[in-house]
Every structure is written in structure tokens, then in C-alpha cells.
Amino acid sequence: MLRNLASSLFLTERDAEFDDNAPKTRGRVVTTIHKAKEVRPLVEKCITIARRSLKHEDAAGEFATNAERGSSEWKTWRGSDQWQQWNQSIAPVVAARRRALQLLGDKEAVQILFDDIAPRFAERDGGYTRILRLATPRLGDAGTQAILEFVGVHDRTVETSEKPAFADDEDEGESTEETAEAEEDSEEEVAETDDESDDEEEEEK
């Protein structure tokens, strides 16, 4: 059951343009929360195996040939020392694919794992999947549902909203300037009245 569920997750990344049973969302399966927690270590282990084989595959690419299989050029390469070096470099990749096939049991899922998913997580050390609990229970037995998906595909980004600039702010700025001018005028009037009262007192004396 876990092998089939893990294979189903990898198969959602396939090219299903002309497939009658195309997945609804790439890189995501919906299952129960308990199954998702049990199958997650298996998925992570398969991706780690595929990631570790990438460096050996790159090293083998230096000794590979683009000649068509069965051609005279290919036969010459097949009997050269370059083929021996390629054979030694590609051996860990073959062992990794066999190990993944043993864990998953699906050749198409293994091919997608090594060709598409492993290069995507080449710079990531672990934590390739996440589990999201769904609020809606499963019909029939009311089991708790969850989403098991690859990270980096449906990531949620938190965006902070910017404070809008309203016309009221400009009106407030103008009103504050007007009040400041009015206060200055009132202070000048008060000073003038004080000077007049002082002059009247001196005349009376």
C-alpha cells in the first residue's frame, strides 16, 4: 500500500497531456493523515537515493558518446578504454535505480524520480515533502484527510499589504498648516494688545 502511494505521488509529475486519468494537481496526493505520515519517510528516502546518484551521472557524462547504438562509431567506443571509465562511473547510478525500483516497484515512477524530481532537489538536504491537514473529513468513515505534496511547487507566500494613501492625509496636512498659521496670528494679536495696555498704563501715570 505504501509503495503504491509513493509511486502515485511521483506519477503525478508525469506528462499527462494525452492521459485520460490525468492527475488533478501535479506533485500532490490526497490521503489520510496517518497514511501520509507513514509514506513520507519512504518518499524522502527515494529522493535522497536519487540525489546522491546525480554526481555519478554527471561524472559518467564526460565519458559517454552520442553515437547511435549499434553503429560503427558506437562499436568503436564500446571497445575503447573510454567505455570502461564510463562503465565504472555509471555503476552507482544503476545501483541507485535498482534500489529505487525495489522500494517503489514502478519503472515509470523511478524514471520520473531520477529524471525530474532529483535534479529539482539537488541543492536541498532533506525536507522534500510536507503534510497539510484538511478540514473536510473523508466521506464514508469520516477519516481525517491530508495533502502530501512536494515543497517548492505550491509554496504559500505571505505578502504584507501596503498602507494606502488617502486624500484625507493631504487634507490633514493642509489643516495643520492652517492651524499653525492661525496660532501664530493669535499670538501676534495677544502681543499687540499687551503692548497697548502697557502704553495706556504709562499715560495714566
LINCORLIN-V801715 format. One record per backbone hydrogen bond with DSSP energy under -1.0 kcal/mol. NH is the residue of the N-H (numbers start at 1). CO is the residue of the C=O. Records with the same first field share a line. If there is no record, write none. Layout:
NH=CO, CO
This chain:
5=1
6=2
7=3
8=4
9=5
10=6
11=7
13=10
14=11
16=14
29=148
31=146
33=144
36=32
37=33
38=34
39=35
40=36
43=39
44=40
45=41
46=42
47=43
48=44
49=45
50=46
51=47
52=48
54=51
57=53
58=54
59=55
60=56
61=57
63=60
71=68
75=71
76=72
77=73
78=74
79=75
80=77
85=81
86=82
87=83
88=84
89=85
90=86
94=90
95=91
96=92
97=93
98=94
99=95
100=96
101=97
102=98
103=99
104=100
105=101
110=106
111=107
112=108
113=109
114=110
115=111
116=112
117=112
118=113
121=117
122=119
124=121
126=124
130=149
132=147
134=145
138=143
142=138
146=31
147=132
148=29
149=130
150=27
151=128
171=167
172=168
173=169
174=170
175=171
176=172
177=173
178=174
179=175
180=176
181=177
182=178
183=179
184=180
185=181
186=182
187=183
188=184
189=185
190=186
191=187
192=188
193=189
194=190
195=191
196=192
197=193
198=194
199=195
200=196
201=197
202=198
203=199
204=200
205=201
